[in-house]
Amino acid sequence: MAFAPVEKDFHSAPNGHLDQTSPSDKRLLGYEIIPADPAFMLLFHPVYRGEGVPKGDGSPIMYIPGLGGSDRLMNGIRGWSNRTGYTGIRSGVDWNIGSWRLHLRNIKENLRQAVEATGQKATIVGHSLGGTYGLVEVFEDPDLVDTFITIASVTKKNIRKAAHSLVGWGGSVAIAVDPEAEEILELLPRLPLPDWIKMYCISMSTDGVFLEESFGDPRAEESVIVPGKHVTAVWNPYVWEHVGRIQGEKVKRLREARDAKITQFPARFTA
């Protein structure tokens, strides 16, 4: 599998896991309209055909769209997960504006139904604001989740304050950020993850919405930056490569854990 190129070499993170960060740099929303974008390569990239992607185990994976997005915009990557052996499920976010409580309720219901149907814990993948929703669900229903992946999202600080001022203002209007929502946004970065949940952060090198210093999360197993822009991140082949790799590592980890548990019991019982 050809791993995504990065801007800087990997180095050790404070938590001892793999991390990769770049110097802080001012971001402009104009980056988002630059024609050059790896997303244009997706249909021609081997990862689109599933080449080099480990075969899935049928476990559910939910993709949550960002601000103004919808489940329809996630059809591509969700269908790709189905083709590579997982069970791609809808978040229930038909249009990510309006009531954040309604979105979280739909996410919770769809996730629980998928876990009950498959008998396996889920992976949650959140793009931008969808990463915030995903993190809320991780804390509300940790027993349903094994892996949490953010794409072009900020989770180590208040995402509204970290965003470009125009995006932060627009998001507050579109989602109607009330005092309760603001309290949640301030609290999320400070809560420790349950020990069994593995978190990964995938960020974009020319993201026009967030500063690079906002990317990553000290709670994450890995934080990586790949070439690409914020809006088109869910169609970025390098993002797909990392999602496929992380999922493959999850399958291997769970299989090894099951095998280890089985070997703890004798093959035959005697009276």
N, C-alpha and C positions, 0 to 999 in steps of 0.2 A: 504494500500500500504506500502510495506517495504522500507523505505528510505535507501539510500546508507550509509554505515558506513564511518566515517571520522576519521582523526588522532587527531584532537583537538576539544574542545568544541566551539560552535558558540559564538561570542561576537559582540558587537555593532561596526559598521563601522563608519568612520567620517561623512558619509552622513546620518547617522541615520538608515540605512537599515541593513539587515542581512549580515554578513561577516564572513569569516573563513580563517585564514591564519596560516602558520606554520613557525618556524624559518628558516632563510636562510640556505641552504646547497648546497654544490657543487654537480653538476650533471655530470654523466658520460654517454657517448653514450652506453657504455656496458650494462647499465640498460635495454636497449631496446631488448637485446637478452636473458635476463633471462627467462627461460621457464615458471616460475610461473606467471600467468596472469589471472585476472578475465574474460578476453575476451573468454577464453576457456569454461567458464560456460554458455555463452549466450544462446545456444540452449536448455539448461536444466533449465534456469531461468524462473520463472513465468512471468516476464515482457515481454519476447519474445512472449508469447501467449496473451499479452495484459491484463493480470490479474492485477488488481489494478490501471490500467491506465484510467483516466476519458475519457469518450466518446467525440470525437471531433465534431466540428461544420462545417466541410467541408472546412474550411479556408486553404489557401495555405501555405505550409512550404517548403522552399528551403534549401537544404544541399549543402554547398560549400566545396570541398575537399581541403586538404592541399598540400604542395609542392610535386610534383611528383605524386599526386593522380589524380583521375578521377571520373566522375559521376558513373561509373560502380562500384567503390569501395564503393559508398554510396547507392547502391541498397538495401542493407539489412535494414538500418535504414529508408530509404525513403519508402520502401514497408511496413515496420512496421507502419509508420505514416498513410499510406493508410488504413491499417487494423484496425487502432484505430479511424478512422473517419475523418481524415484530407485529404488534397489533396497534396500529395508529388510531388514536381516538380524538374526537372533537372536544374542544374545551367548553363549548356552549356559548362562546362569546361571538355573537353574530355581528356586532359592530362595537368596537371598544371605545365607546363614549357613554355618557349617561351614568346610570347607577352602578357604582363600583360594588355595592352590596349584592346586586343582582348577578353581576359577573362572577363574583366569588361563590355565590350559591350554586350557579350552574356548573362551575369548575368542580366544586365539591361533589355534586350529585353524579356528574359524568365520570369522575375518577373512581368513586366508590363502586359504581355499576361495572366499570371495566375490570377493577380488581376482583370483584366477586365473580364475574363471568370467566376470567382467565385463571383465577386462583394464584396469581402472582403479583408481587408488588410492582408499582409503576415507576417509570421515569417521567419527570416533568421537565419540559424544555420551554423556557419563557423568553420571548423576544422583547427587549426594551421594557416597557411598562408591564408586559406579560411576565417578566422575570420577578417583578414585585408581587404580582398576584400569585405566581408560583411559590414564592417564599412564604407568603401568608398561608397557603394551603399546606406547605411542608410543616409549619408549626401547628396548624390546626388538626391535621390528620397524619402525623408522622408514621403511623403504623401501615399506611397505604403506600408509602414512598420508599424507594431504595436509592434512586439517583436523581439529582437536581442539576440542570444545566441552564446557564444563562447565556443569551446571545445578545451582544450590544446592549447590555443592561448594567445598571449600577445598583449594588446591594450593600456596599460597605458604608454608605451614607444616604441621606434623604435624597431619593431620585429626583424629586421635583426641584430641589435646590441645586442639585448637581447639573441639571440640564441647561442648555442654552436658554437665556432669559426669555426669549420668545416662545420656545417650546414649553418651558416651565409655566409661563402665564397661560398659554393656550391649553395646556393639559389641565390646569386648575379649573379653567372654565368648562372644558369639555367633560371632565369627570366630576365636577362639582366637589372639589376638595373641601370638606367640612372639618371642624375641629377634631372629630374622631379619626378621620382619615389622616390628618396631619400628625396626630399622636402615634398612629400605627407606623407612618413613614419614619418617624424619629426613633421608634422602638426597634424596628426590624434589624438594623445593623448591629444592635447590641446583644441580641439573643444568641446563645450558643446552639449549634445544631445538635440533634440527637446523634449519638456515636455511630449508629449504623448507616446514616445517610451520607452519601458521597456527593460533594458539590464540585462543579466545574464551571469556570467562567471563560467564555470566548468573546473577545472584543475585536473591534475593527480599527485598522491602522489610520484610516482617514475618515473617522467618524465625525460628522459635522454637528452632532448634538451634545456630546460629552467630551470633557478634557480627558487626556490619557491618564492623568493622576487619579481620576475617579474609578478607573477600571480595576478589576481584580477584587478579591475578597480574602482576608486572612483566614476565613473558615474553609476556603476551597482547597481541594486536592491539587488542582492545577488552575493557573490563569494564563491564557495564551492570547496573543494578538495576531490576527491574520490580515492580509491585504483586503481592503474593501470598505464599503460605506455602510452607514447606519440603516437607511431605509431598505436597502436591497440585501441585507444580511441573511435573510432566510432563503435566498436563492443563490447564495455564495457557495461555490463548490468546495472551497477550503473549510468553510463551516461544516458542510456535510461530511467531509473527511473526518473531522474531529468528533462530530456526533457519532459517526459509525464506529470510530476507534473506541470511544468511551463506552459505547454500548457493548462492543465486543469484549472489552475488559470486564464489564459488569457480568456478562454471561460466564466468562471464565472464572471470575471470582466466586460467583454463586455456585457454580458446578463443583469447584474445589472444596467449598465449605460443606456442600452436601456429601461429597465423597469422604471428607474427614469425619463427618458425623456418623456415617455408616460404619466406618472402620472401628468406631469405638465399641461396637457391639460384637459379641462372638457369633460366628457363623452358625453355630449349633448349640442348643441348650441341653443340659443334662440334668436329670433328676437328682 
